[in-house]
Amino acid sequence: MNTITFNELRRIKDSLPSGSMQRIADELGLDVDTVRNYFGGTHYKAGEGKPLGLHIEQGPDGGIVTLDDRTILDKALSLLNQ
């Protein structure tokens, strides 16, 4: 498992270029709302967006987020490094 602060996760999301959520979703075969949820969104309408092994524990800097799977985070970091 991996941990990151919630605020750091949001900073990464906010640093991504426009259209990155859709690009990540397309490249990983996911619904775009699922990717948004990974970064703290709450898009859970029927049939759209699913939670993805993201566990938040309250604390400093927005709390600690434990990620069961880093695939989306790693893809986002890869986009930032391009």
HELIX and SHEET records of a PDB file:
HELIX    1   1 PHE A    6  SER A   15  1                                  10    
HELIX    2   2 SER A   20  LEU A   28  1                                   9    
HELIX    3   3 VAL A   32  TYR A   38  1                                   7    
HELIX    4   4 PRO A   60  GLY A   62  5                                   3    
HELIX    5   5 THR A   71  LEU A   80  1                                  10    
SHEET    1   A 3 ASN A   2  THR A   5  0                                        
SHEET    2   A 3 ILE A  64  LEU A  67 -1                                        
SHEET    3   A 3 LEU A  54  GLU A  57 -1                                        
END                                                                             
